[in-house]
Amino acid sequence: MLDDEASPLSGAFKAILRQLQSQLTALDTCIEAYSQLIVKAVKRSDICQRVQTIPGFGPMVSSAYFNEVGNGSHYTRQGCFCFLRYRSPPAKLWG
């Protein structure tokens, strides 16, 4: 549509759309590059690997979760975060 001379769009509007298309392509490239970096970092993290054992938690979610919660050591009560410090989740949570 942008290259169609018979298009009813004005030349200025086509130029704006081309620029936006270029920006979106550049953003897609950056997102893909950063996604690959996150996946590599998650593969090196034992904690992120354990977090991924939770159904629905993939590399992106486990990375975000780890960045927010850390290793769970600052949580004083036993509960959902204790499995980060140990090798297996508590039986009462995942029976």
N, C-alpha and C positions, 0 to 999 in steps of 0.2 A: 504494500500500500504506500509506503514511503517513497519507493522508486517509480511508482506509477505516475506518469505525466498527466493522465486523465483524471487523477484523483481530485476530488473537490477541496482537498486541504490546501491551505495557502503555503507558499514557500517558507515563510517564517515559522509557521506551525510545524511543518515537516522538519525544519532544522532543530527546533526545540525537541521534538520527538526523537530525532537521531541522537541528540546529545543525551537525553534521558536513557535511551537504549544503551548507549556506550557506558554510561554510569552504572546501570544495572548489571551489565556484563562484567565490569570491573569489580563491583561488589560481590557478584557470584564467585569470581575468581578468588577474592580475599576470603570469603566465607569458606570456600572449599579448602584453601590453604590452612586456615586456622582450625577447621574441623579436623584435618589430618594431624596437626600438632597436638590437639586435645586427645585424639585417639592414641597417639604414640605415648603421651604422658600418662594416660590411664593404664596402658599396658605395663608401664614401669611401676605403677603404684599398687602395692599389695592391698591397701585399704580400698582403693577404687575397684579392684577386682572382687573383693568381698561384697562391696555394695552392689555390684552388678548381679549378684546371686538373687537379689530381690526381684521378683517378677515385675517387668516394666522398666527396670533401671538399666539403661544402656550407657555407653561411654559419656554422652553429653550430660545426662542426669547425674551419673555417679560423680563426674568431675565437679559439677555445680554443688552437689551435696557435700562432697569432700571439702570444697572451698568454703562452704558455710559452716559445717560441723567440725571439720578436722578429724582427729582420731577419736573423738568422743571423750577424751580424758577430762575435760572440764565439766562434764556432767557427773554430778555426785550420786544420783540415784540410779539403781539398776533399772534398765528399761530398754527402749528401742535402740539406744546408741551403744550399749555395752558390747554388742557383737563386733563392733569395729576394733575393739581392743583384744578380742579373743578370736580364736580360729573358727568358731561355729556360733550360730545364733542361739539364743536361749530357747530351750525346749518349750517354755510356756508361750512364746510368741509364735513359733513355727513348729507346731507339734507333730 
